[in-house]
């Protein structure tokens, strides 16, 4: 028998290290060639690491959340015959155009990484290089959220269950064995009871990228947020009329395409808001193209797909592109260029949009427009109160680049266009 050492692969040009975000095996597991062992994440991609050989896992060189250098030993596998070592060849890439954006791409798009031929003698790993297993705290056994939920629903005290997973983690099989031995679940409690458990969740992978992005934006950008109330009654009537007459191949209109076209017109008069700011170099880049990022919640986290060249798109085209990109982001099929390059962003929580928000600017942009929910409110028309459909826009600006007057002028122009929606369709 021999040992085969799998090293961290070169996951991208200029990338010297990557964060380990997933293990798909544990010590003692049998593995086969091409089986996925782990996933690592860089600033630009999440890459799956396959096994180039079949055998049994002897050693894992990192824990979830660890930063691993390229070419560092990652996994040791016991194999039949002589051992060797090689960099793993990534099989799939998850593009991350920004730290909070991801999408899966097939392996064919990855640059090839040559696999080393097995050497005659495998290097011997010193025991000191292996990290000691994480010990479960006595009153907080290690278990996944799904296992904890099953135990809670079944009245099982996890402190009574022996875990057989990595570092003593309790698995579903361990729960099955616990019940098979005749152990009785705890009787369901009645009434109210104190809760003392604390679940510690390590910030890794995509959540770490989102965290870093938010810290960067809030620490480096002095935000100014401007909130304005907009009467969208006429806009909603127009939208309903256009949807009623839309063709079968046309996407149903939401308020976003109208807002996008209104922003294009307002940017023509206030180009300072359609810019990016390289604060390290001290350079503001004002963009003629209007590439609008649409903040989108996905199962993996917040992403910002980009509707490119909105200035060249009509209402229906904008609507179709928003739907297409949102679906691609949620299913992980978007391309790298569809998740990068925005010059200004829209964020909306739909029906949960609240009365007002304080959006965080998508660095290095200098402006973001937040959409709040539409509500029927009484509005004084000079002689009486009448019900009108009202919506707030909460917009944030980089005060280093955008003065308060310019920010207010930009939002007021959007307000005028949305309150008289026919103006949106008039070419200047």
Secondary structure, 3 states (H helix, E strand, C coil): CEEEEEECCCCCCCCCEEEEEEECCCCCCEECCCCEEEEEECCCEEEEEECCCCEEEEEECCCCCCEEECCCEEEEEEECCCCEEEECCCCEEEECCCCCCCEEEEHHHCCCCCCCCCCCCCCCCCHHHCCCCCCCECCECCECHHHHHHHHHHCCCHHHCCCCCHHHCECHHHHHHHHHCCCCCCCCCCCCCCCCCCCCCCCCHHHHHHHHHHHHHHHHCCEEEEEEEEECHHHHHHHHHHHHCCCCCCCCCCCHHHHHHHHHHHHHHCHHHCEEEECCCCEEEECCCCCEEEEEEECCEEEEEEECCHHHCCHHHHHHHHHHHHHHHHHCCCCHHHHCCCCEEEEECHHHCCCCCCCCCCCCECEEEEEEEEEEEEEECCCCEEEEEEEEEEEEEECCCCCHHHHHHHHHHHHHHHHCHHHHHCCC
